[in-house]
């Protein structure tokens, strides 16, 4: 069901050219009729709005019951930063965040992590853009487990593509939950971006009356 909040979030993604329709190949090598690229958020207004979406979901689900948020390089970096800022600005919750480098730094402070330094007993939440086959999650977990005896119970994403994982009959999110015990939570778009809903979304926006452009005086 396309609720008003879902419509608003979809329209927000489309206005930023983040949700695109066509023929694409995902990181896992699968063909898809739509693609979500959060790398296309490129203005202060866009990232501020997105941060509010994430902060709202974090507040609603885990509240303050976590130690820090992690944004996997590269797209997770601005997402975690925006979520942390909005969580404080909107709800007064100040939590540390950190992210990783793709290549470990061998000078200065060194290491592969930037920002907060996790310690034993920390509860980390992951801020990501999408889950398709779960490939990125499997790359991320060794990084977090390498920080110490940390717990990762929750992951927040913009879109759940509802695609099949490695095992037929199971979605990538089901596999992530079984392998790592992580609960994946999605923004207002929820877990409904299947082909049928994509068609419904396109039909919905095509049926909307187009605004007449104002004639410059």
C-alpha positions, 0 to 999 in steps of 0.5 A: 500500500502506498501510504502518504509517507511512502509517496513523500519519500519516493517523490523525495528520492525521485526529485534528487534523481536517487531513484531511477527507472531503466535497465541496471546491473547491481553490485551482485550482478543482477539485472534490475528495472530500477536503481537507488543511488544515494550518491546523487544526494548532493545539496545541503537541503537534500542530505538534511532531509535524508538525515531527518528520515534516518533520525526519525526511524532511529528514534522510533525504533532503538532510541538511545539504546546504542553506543555509536553509528557506523557508516560503511565507505563510501556512501554510508559516510555522509548518511551516518554523518547526516543521521548523527546531526539530525538525531541531535538537532531533532531529538537532542540525542548526541551519539558518536559516529565513525566510518572506514577507509577503503585503504588503511592509512599508514601515516598520521593516526593510521588505521582504517577507521575514522572518528569514534573508536569502538571498544568492547561491549559497544552496541553499534548500529549501521547506517547504509543506503540499500540491501540487494544481495547482502554483499556489502553487509558481509564486507562490513561485519569483519571490519566491525568485529575487528574493533573488539567485542562489539554487538551489531543488532540493528541496521538502517537503510533507505530501501529494502529491495526484497531480493532473493539472497544466496539461498533460494526462497530467502531474501537477503535481509533474512540471510543477514538476520540469520548470519549476523543476528542483525535486524534491518530497518527501512525508512518510510519506503519500507520493504516494498520496492518489488517490480509490481510496486515499482510499476504502481509508483510509476503509474502514480506519478504519471497520473499526477497532474503536471504543474504549469510552468510560470511565464517569466515576466 
